């Protein structure tokens, strides 16, 4: 079956479900967890439908740091099991399931006077422990080299924008980075679709039971039937299953200009003054932007569709980052902001200290809910959720296959390096880059890398149903308001034409 997602396929599959087709597993939520569950279930031969109220990666899954963590933070808190799980899942993503969407990210911890020699030794020991995790997970050192200390001149060569005054050098380590978190979700959903899963965006769920979901389709309510139902709605899970109790945590990022900061391709980890376990990250992106994050603050009140970065978080991030830069950054340097909510299980204590472990809960009427976890460990979360669904529904299915199942576009790095297409497209589309490059190469607007062909591809193959889907999730043009304003009109017209003529010629 084709992996292409588009308006025509969505309409046909929704009609089949509304007409009475019963699936084995019905998943609610189109983020990384829900898409991962759909893929795991479909790869075991189960019939699957995924329902998403908005678009793929509309919620928390597109607001991450775009990192594939190795679990060092959990190791520092003594949670060896979670740390090892993170390191294993990082290795699977980078070597097996999505080499095209990931890359090794060098990370510098500059050693200025605010980091004492004893603190530097403590951090270095932690980095070495993280490398032990990397080796235990069998991730090759050729991909993620061991940590080491580098001199001040080498530090400034890697990140010229750092403050040279009292710089003793830096600690250099490597972690994983996603090209884009939303593109990972799209790749998961398309891979699941290729195995028969029905991926239905713009399908809001009104209510759930253990064997059905009531959805809103225009002006009508429709009941869809299933043998098992999995609630993977993230921070919104409690709206559908009131027994689920969450304590959302807000994480804020700022969008800055890489050339203006002078950071090059290495990330910079900045210790928060007065703490040995809190850090702020300056994360360079392939498009020249830098994401500055991240905060971890409790969030109270109604859960919004799109959280807003608080001014206090913006000020905090700028202040901490400025402590290591040659030229301090101010609000005038901020090109955009974004914030996401983590679906943490309710427990006593500060939100920053709550466990990032995931859990599969069962409601009194049989709905399974997946909460907690991290983007890096989505695959293990999905595996556990499908195991629970198979047991609860008495379904016939084998063991999870996703550990060795490449996502659409994936290939070994040696193969990706031979693809005849621009490197920018290979990083986004992998082995499909040649097909995308063969489409209209005209930029969507002057000064943009994103092409008209990429918009066509998003509509015909990636499930984009309107310009917002393209601007905010298939591309990340929307992260910078000024760029969004320049692109919205031409992209809207390109989407209109692609929807009117969906079949490639």
C-alpha positions in Angstrom: 0.0 0.0 0.0 1.2 3.5 -0.8 2.6 5.7 2.0 1.0 8.8 0.5 -1.4 10.8 2.7 -3.7 13.3 1.1 -7.2 14.6 1.1 -8.6 11.9 -1.2 -7.3 9.1 0.9 -8.5 10.7 4.1 -12.1 11.1 2.7 -12.2 7.4 1.6 -10.9 6.0 4.8 -13.2 8.2 7.0 -16.1 7.0 4.9 -15.2 3.4 5.5 -15.0 3.8 9.2 -18.2 5.8 9.4 -19.8 3.1 7.3 -19.2 0.5 10.0 -15.7 -0.9 9.5 -14.3 -2.0 12.9 -10.5 -1.7 13.5 -8.4 -3.6 16.0 -6.8 -0.5 17.4 -8.1 3.1 17.4 -5.6 5.7 18.4 -6.5 9.2 19.5 -3.7 11.8 19.0 -1.5 12.5 16.0 1.7 13.4 17.9 4.9 11.3 18.0 3.3 8.9 20.6 0.1 8.4 18.7 1.8 8.0 15.3 4.3 5.6 16.9 1.5 3.5 18.3 -0.2 3.4 14.9 3.0 2.2 13.3 3.7 -0.4 15.9 0.2 -1.8 15.7 0.1 -1.8 11.9 3.5 -3.4 11.6 2.1 -6.3 13.7 -0.7 -6.9 11.2 -3.4 -5.2 13.2 -6.0 -2.9 11.6 -5.5 0.6 12.8 -7.1 4.1 12.7 -5.5 7.2 14.0 -7.7 10.2 14.8 -6.2 13.7 15.2 -8.3 16.8 16.0 -6.0 19.1 14.1 -2.9 18.1 12.1 0.0 15.7 12.6 2.4 17.1 15.2 0.0 19.9 16.0 0.7 19.8 19.7 3.7 19.2 21.9 5.6 17.0 19.4 6.5 20.1 17.3 7.6 22.2 20.3 10.6 20.1 21.5 14.3 21.0 21.5 14.7 18.7 18.5 17.2 16.7 20.5 17.5 12.9 20.6 18.7 12.6 24.2 21.0 9.9 25.5 19.6 10.0 29.0 22.4 11.9 30.8 20.0 14.0 32.8 18.3 10.9 34.2 21.6 9.2 35.0 22.5 12.3 37.1 19.2 11.8 39.1 20.1 8.1 39.7 17.5 6.7 37.3 19.8 4.3 35.5 16.9 2.4 33.9 15.4 5.4 32.2 18.8 6.7 31.2 19.7 3.4 29.5 16.3 3.3 27.8 16.9 6.8 26.3 20.4 5.8 25.1 19.1 2.7 23.5 16.2 4.5 21.7 18.6 7.3 20.6 20.8 4.6 18.9 17.8 3.0 17.2 16.6 6.3 15.8 20.0 7.4 14.6 21.2 4.1 13.1 18.0 2.1 12.1 14.7 3.9 11.9 15.6 7.5 10.9 19.2 8.2 10.0 18.0 10.7 7.4 16.2 12.8 10.1 19.0 12.8 12.6 22.6 13.9 12.9 25.3 13.9 15.6 25.4 17.2 17.4 28.6 18.5 19.0 27.9 20.2 22.4 30.2 22.5 24.2 30.1 23.4 27.9 32.4 26.5 28.0 34.5 26.7 31.2 34.4 30.3 32.3 35.0 31.5 35.8 31.4 30.8 36.9 32.2 27.0 36.6 34.7 26.1 39.2 37.3 23.4 38.6 35.5 21.0 40.9 32.2 21.6 39.1 34.0 21.1 35.8 35.4 17.8 37.0 31.8 16.7 38.2 30.3 17.6 34.8 33.2 15.8 33.0 32.5 12.6 35.1 28.8 12.8 34.1 29.8 13.1 30.4 32.0 10.0 30.7 29.1 8.2 32.4 26.9 9.2 29.4 29.4 7.7 27.1 29.2 4.4 29.0 25.5 4.5 28.2 26.3 5.1 24.6 28.5 2.0 24.5 26.0 -0.1 26.4 23.4 0.9 23.8 25.9 -0.2 21.0 25.8 3.1 19.3 29.1 3.4 17.4 31.7 5.9 18.4 32.1 6.8 14.7 28.6 8.3 15.0 28.8 9.7 18.5 32.4 10.2 19.6 33.5 10.0 23.2 33.6 13.3 25.2 36.8 15.2 25.7 38.2 18.5 26.9 39.2 21.0 24.3 41.4 24.1 24.6 40.2 27.7 24.6 41.4 28.3 21.0 39.6 25.2 19.8 36.5 26.2 21.7 36.4 29.6 20.0 37.0 27.9 16.6 33.9 25.8 17.1 31.9 28.7 18.5 33.4 32.1 17.8 30.6 33.9 19.5 31.6 32.8 23.0 33.2 35.2 25.4 36.9 34.8 25.3 37.6 36.5 28.6 38.6 34.0 31.3 37.7 31.0 29.1 39.8 28.0 30.2 38.5 25.7 27.4 35.4 23.6 27.2 34.0 20.1 27.6 33.0 18.6 24.2 30.4 15.8 23.9 28.0 14.5 21.3 24.3 13.8 21.3 21.6 13.3 18.7 19.6 16.0 16.9 16.5 15.8 14.8 16.4 17.7 11.6 12.8 18.5 12.7 10.5 16.9 15.2 7.3 17.4 13.1 8.9 15.7 10.2 9.6 12.7 12.4 5.9 12.5 13.2 4.9 12.8 9.5 7.4 10.0 8.6 5.9 7.7 11.3 2.4 8.4 10.1 3.3 7.7 6.5 5.1 4.5 7.3 2.1 3.3 9.2 -0.2 4.3 6.3 2.0 2.2 4.0 1.2 -0.8 6.3 -2.5 -0.1 6.1 -3.2 2.3 8.9 -5.9 4.9 8.4 -4.5 8.4 9.3 -7.3 10.9 9.8 -6.5 14.4 10.7 -9.1 17.2 11.2 -11.2 14.6 13.0 -11.9 15.8 16.6 -13.0 13.2 19.1 -15.9 14.2 21.3 -16.0 11.2 23.6 -14.4 7.8 24.1 -15.2 4.4 25.4 -13.2 1.2 25.5 -14.5 0.2 22.1 -15.7 3.4 20.3 -15.0 7.0 19.6 -17.6 9.7 18.8 -16.1 12.2 16.4 -17.3 15.5 14.9 -17.4 15.4 11.1 -18.6 18.8 10.0 -22.1 19.3 11.5 -22.7 15.6 12.4 -21.5 13.3 15.1 -20.3 9.9 14.0 -19.5 6.8 16.1 -16.4 4.8 15.0 -16.0 1.3 16.4 -12.8 -0.5 17.5 -11.8 -3.6 19.5 -9.4 -1.4 21.6 -9.0 2.3 22.1 -5.8 4.1 23.0 -5.8 7.7 24.2 -2.5 9.3 23.2 -3.7 12.9 23.3 -0.8 14.1 25.5 -1.6 17.0 27.7 -5.2 16.9 26.4 -5.6 13.2 27.5 -7.6 14.2 30.6 -10.3 15.9 28.5 -11.2 12.5 27.0 -10.5 10.3 30.1 -11.2 12.4 33.3 -9.6 9.8 35.5 -6.2 10.7 34.0 -4.5 13.2 36.3 -1.6 15.2 34.7 0.7 18.1 35.8 1.7 19.8 32.6 5.1 21.5 32.5 5.8 24.4 30.2 9.0 24.5 28.2 9.9 27.7 26.3 12.3 28.2 23.4 13.5 31.4 21.6 14.4 31.5 17.9 17.6 33.5 17.2 19.9 34.1 14.2 23.0 31.7 14.1 25.2 34.1 12.1 24.5 36.9 14.5 25.4 34.8 17.5 28.5 33.3 15.8 28.0 29.8 17.1 28.8 27.7 14.1 27.4 24.1 14.1 28.1 23.2 17.8 25.5 23.6 20.5 26.4 25.4 23.7 25.3 24.2 27.1 25.1 27.0 29.7 24.9 26.2 33.4 22.1 28.0 35.3 23.8 30.1 38.1 23.4 28.5 41.5 22.5 25.0 40.1 24.6 21.9 39.2 21.8 20.2 37.4 20.0 22.9 35.3 21.3 24.1 32.0 20.2 26.4 29.1 20.9 25.2 25.6 21.9 27.1 22.4 21.0 24.7 19.6 22.1 25.5 16.0 19.8 24.3 13.2 20.6 23.4 9.6 18.7 26.5 8.3 20.9 28.9 10.2 18.6 29.5 13.1 19.4 28.8 16.7 16.9 27.6 19.3 17.6 28.9 22.8 15.9 26.8 25.5 14.6 25.6 27.7 12.5 26.2 30.8 10.6 23.7 32.9 7.8 25.5 34.8 4.5 24.2 36.2 1.5 25.1 34.1 -1.9 25.7 35.7 -5.3 26.3 34.1 -7.0 25.2 30.8 -4.7 23.6 28.2 -4.5 25.9 25.1 -4.2 24.5 21.6 -1.0 26.5 21.2 0.9 27.7 24.4 2.5 31.1 24.5 6.0 31.7 25.8 5.8 33.8 29.0 7.8 37.1 29.1 9.5 35.9 32.3 10.8 32.8 30.5 12.1 34.9 27.6 14.0 37.2 30.0 15.5 34.2 31.9 16.8 32.5 28.8 18.3 35.6 27.4 20.0 36.4 30.8 21.6 32.9 31.2 22.7 32.7 27.6 24.3 36.1 27.7 26.6 35.0 30.5 28.8 33.0 28.1 28.5 35.1 24.9 30.8 37.8 23.7 27.8 40.0 22.9 24.8 39.7 25.2 21.5 38.9 23.5 18.4 41.0 24.2 14.7 40.9 23.2 15.7 42.7 20.0 17.6 39.6 18.8 14.6 37.3 19.2 13.1 36.3 15.8 10.4 34.2 17.3 9.3 32.1 20.3 7.6 28.8 20.9 6.4 26.9 24.0 5.2 23.3 24.6 3.6 21.4 27.4 4.9 18.1 28.7 2.2 15.6 29.8 3.8 14.6 33.1 2.0 12.3 35.6 0.7 14.1 38.6 2.9 13.6 41.7 4.2 15.6 44.6 7.2 17.9 44.1 8.4 20.5 41.5 7.6 19.9 37.8 11.3 19.9 37.0 11.7 16.9 39.3 8.8 14.8 38.0 9.8 11.6 36.3 9.9 11.4 32.5 8.9 7.8 32.7 5.8 6.8 30.7 2.8 4.8 31.8 -0.1 3.0 30.2 -3.2 3.5 32.3 -6.6 1.7 32.0 -9.8 3.6 32.7 -12.9 2.0 34.2 -14.6 1.7 30.8 -11.5 0.1 29.2 -9.8 3.1 27.5 -6.0 2.8 27.5 -4.1 6.1 28.0 -0.4 6.6 27.4 1.1 9.5 29.3 4.6 10.8 30.3 7.7 9.9 28.4 10.0 11.8 26.1 10.1 12.3 22.3 13.3 10.1 22.2 11.5 7.2 23.8 8.4 7.3 21.7 9.0 3.9 20.1 9.2 2.1 23.5 6.1 4.0 24.6 4.3 2.8 21.5 5.5 -0.8 22.0 4.2 -0.9 25.5 0.9 0.7 24.5 0.3 -1.9 21.7 1.3 -4.7 24.1 -1.4 -3.5 26.5 -4.0 -3.1 23.7 -3.3 -6.7 22.4 -3.8 -8.1 25.9 -6.9 -6.0 26.7 -8.6 -6.7 23.4 -7.6 -10.4 23.1 -6.0 -9.6 19.8 -3.7 -11.9 17.8 -0.4 -10.2 17.1 3.3 -10.9 17.4 6.1 -9.0 19.1 6.9 -5.4 18.2 8.9 -5.0 14.9 9.7 -1.3 15.0 13.2 -1.7 16.4 14.4 -2.6 13.0 11.7 -1.0 10.8 13.1 2.0 8.8 10.7 4.9 8.3 9.8 6.2 4.9 12.9 7.8 3.3 15.3 6.1 5.7 18.5 4.4 4.6 22.0 3.9 6.0 24.1 7.1 6.0 26.4 5.5 3.3 23.4 5.3 1.0 22.0 8.7 1.8 25.3 10.3 0.9 24.9 9.0 -2.7 21.4 10.4 -3.2 21.4 12.8 -6.2 19.7 15.8 -4.6 20.5 18.9 -2.6 21.8 18.1 0.9 19.0 20.2 2.4 16.4 18.0 0.8 18.1 14.7 1.7 18.1 15.8 5.4 14.3 16.3 5.2 13.2 13.6 2.8 15.9 11.0 2.7 15.8 8.7 -0.3 12.6 10.5 -1.5 14.7 13.7 -2.0 15.2 13.0 -5.7 11.5 12.9 -6.3 10.9 16.2 -4.4 13.8 17.8 -6.3 12.2 16.8 -9.6 9.2 19.0 -8.8 8.9 22.8 -9.2 12.2 24.2 -7.8 10.9 27.8 -7.6 11.3 29.2 -4.1 7.9 29.9 -2.4 9.1 33.6 -2.0 12.3 35.5 -2.6 15.0 34.6 -0.2 13.4 31.2 0.9 15.0 27.8 0.5 11.5 26.0 0.6 10.3 25.4 -2.9 6.9 25.2 -4.6 7.7 21.5 -5.2 8.0 20.9 -1.4 4.5 22.4 -1.0 3.1 20.1 -3.7 4.8 17.1 -2.1 3.3 18.1 1.3 -0.2 18.2 -0.1 0.0 15.1 -2.3 2.0 12.8 0.0 2.3 14.2 3.5 -1.3 14.8 4.4 -1.2 18.7 4.4 -4.8 19.9 4.0 -4.2 23.7 4.1 -1.5 26.3 4.1 -1.2 26.3 7.9 -0.2 22.6 7.8 2.6 23.5 5.3 3.8 26.7 7.0 3.9 25.4 10.6 4.5 21.6 10.3 5.7 20.3 6.9 8.1 23.3 6.9 8.9 25.5 9.9 8.5 28.8 8.2 6.0 29.8 10.8 8.6 29.8 13.6 9.7 33.3 12.5 6.7 35.7 12.2 8.5 37.9 9.6 9.1 35.0 7.3 5.6 33.7 7.8 4.2 37.0 6.7 6.3 36.9 3.5 5.3 33.3 2.7 1.7 33.0 3.7 0.1 34.3 0.5 2.2 32.4 -2.1 2.0 29.2 0.0 -1.8 29.5 0.3 -2.0 29.8 -3.5 0.3 26.8 -4.0 -1.7 24.7 -1.6 -5.0 25.7 -3.4 -3.5 24.6 -6.8 -2.2 21.3 -5.4 -5.5 20.4 -3.8 -7.3 21.1 -7.0 -4.8 19.0 -9.0 -3.7 16.3 -6.6 -2.4 13.7 -9.1 1.2 14.3 -10.1 1.7 14.7 -13.9 
